[in-house]
Amino acid sequence: MSQVRFIHDGNSIDYTPAPGNDVAAGDVVIQGDLVGIAKLDIAAGRLGALTVTGVFDFPKATTPGSALPSGAKVYWDAADKLATTDSDSGANKYIGKAIRAATDADAAVRVRLEQ
């Protein structure tokens, strides 16, 4: 008898927000070390889906020193809702790698999700 059973390709996962916690399309949802993006609005208590693969533009700071080079490891700062290269000793969750350089003045960085 097999030990493992295929379920699906894993590009999206099921997610049900807790009561009182609606999720809007484009929201970043963190579950432990798993980071997903809501492609559609998900009402609290209702089953929806989070995308865990793909390429997304994440907001980033526009202050001096906030540039991200292509190939840089990128983390999600949930408190500031910004992408950064700082893991903050594990407080910021790894989301993937920048696939296009972003200058200090750029308000977004393009990231390939990597779990």
C-alpha positions in Angstrom: 0.0 0.0 0.0 1.3 3.4 -0.9 2.4 5.8 1.8 1.5 9.0 0.0 -1.5 10.2 -2.0 -1.4 13.0 -4.6 -3.9 15.8 -3.9 -3.2 18.6 -6.4 -0.3 20.6 -7.9 -0.1 22.9 -4.8 -0.1 26.3 -6.6 -3.0 27.3 -4.3 -4.1 26.0 -0.9 -7.4 26.1 1.0 -7.8 28.8 3.6 -10.6 29.8 5.9 -10.1 33.2 7.7 -11.0 33.2 11.4 -14.3 34.9 12.4 -14.0 38.7 12.1 -11.0 38.5 9.8 -12.0 39.1 6.2 -9.2 38.8 3.7 -9.0 41.1 0.7 -7.6 40.2 -2.7 -3.9 40.9 -2.6 -3.6 40.5 1.1 -0.5 38.5 2.4 -1.5 35.8 4.8 1.1 34.2 7.0 0.6 30.7 8.5 3.7 29.8 10.4 6.4 29.9 7.8 3.9 29.5 4.9 3.1 32.7 3.1 0.2 32.9 0.7 -1.5 35.7 -1.3 -5.3 36.0 -1.6 -6.2 36.3 -5.3 -9.9 37.0 -4.4 -11.6 38.4 -1.4 -12.3 35.7 1.3 -15.0 36.4 3.8 -14.3 35.4 7.4 -15.3 31.9 8.1 -15.7 31.0 4.4 -13.4 28.7 2.5 -11.2 30.4 0.0 -7.7 29.9 -1.5 -4.3 31.4 -1.2 -1.7 31.3 -3.9 1.6 30.0 -2.8 3.5 30.1 -6.1 3.9 32.7 -8.8 5.4 36.2 -9.3 4.0 39.2 -7.5 4.8 42.9 -7.0 5.1 43.5 -3.3 5.2 47.0 -1.8 8.5 48.1 -0.4 9.9 51.2 1.4 11.1 54.1 -0.8 13.7 55.4 1.7 17.5 55.6 1.1 19.0 52.1 1.4 15.7 50.3 0.5 16.9 49.1 -3.0 16.7 45.4 -3.7 19.0 43.8 -6.3 17.7 41.1 -8.6 18.2 37.7 -6.9 18.1 39.1 -3.4 16.2 37.0 -0.7 13.1 38.9 0.2 11.1 38.8 3.4 7.7 40.1 4.4 7.5 42.5 7.3 3.9 41.9 8.4 4.0 44.9 10.9 4.9 47.4 8.2 3.3 45.4 5.3 6.5 45.8 3.2 9.0 43.6 1.4 12.5 43.8 2.7 15.9 42.1 2.6 16.0 42.0 6.5 14.8 38.8 8.1 14.7 40.6 11.5 16.0 37.4 13.2 13.1 35.4 11.8 10.3 37.8 12.6 10.0 38.7 8.9 8.9 35.7 6.8 10.8 34.6 3.7 8.7 35.0 0.6 11.1 34.4 -2.2 13.7 36.1 -4.4 13.5 39.4 -6.3 13.4 38.8 -10.0 13.9 42.4 -11.0 16.0 45.0 -9.3 14.2 47.7 -7.4 15.8 51.1 -6.7 15.3 53.1 -3.5 12.6 55.2 -5.3 10.6 52.1 -6.5 7.5 51.5 -4.5 7.4 47.8 -5.4 9.7 44.9 -5.9 8.8 41.9 -8.2 9.2 38.6 -6.3 9.0 35.0 -7.3 7.3 33.2 -4.3 9.4 30.4 -2.9 8.2 28.3 0.0 
